[in-house]
């Protein structure tokens, strides 16, 4: 990732029509497009900030075998200092990993954000995300979907699977207040349910699903 000679490559890209450029850039990850073309010139910057590349951002690196890692500090610095503030109104869904999620959320305001996916979150710390001190708590009235992947060794291609908890907005209260749990029924899941019941004043509905996919 980010290994090509961008000065030479961008000169070549700039000679292509927009339609061809879009076809090529769609083969890349959104963060690659944004980071590589940011502020190269007005035309490439406009194309990089198209909604195709900004609506949903996964701000981490993932390997072919599914491992998730934080972005290198220089790249994360670039996103938090410049790129995210420039496109903040266009971002609708953020995919974040545990080490950099707080910094990414504090980088700017996200007025149109309605969904967050969190990866590499330790299962025992899931509940602590909803204390008054966390940014996730402050966004609870804004976002309509929160996906938490508690596995620490693989990123899931689907929204929900055997390691994921999905929180959905209650249709009556319009608050993000109850989770649909897509975990296998194990003792750890039962403890998680009990813990969450005891540590919240909000009415919670639990639904244990035994399918591999939950459709939103």
Secondary structure, DSSP 8 states (H G I E B T S, - for coil): ---S-HHHHHHHHHTS-HHHHHHHHTTS-HHHHHHHHTTS-HHHHHHHTSHHHHSEEE-SEE-TT--EE---HHHHHHIIIIIHHHHTTT--EEEEETTTHHHHHHSS--TT--EEEEES--GGGTGGGGSTTSHHHHTTTT-SEEEEE--SS---SSSS-TTEEEEEE-TTT-SEEEEEE-S---HHHHHHHHHHHHT-SS----EE--SS----
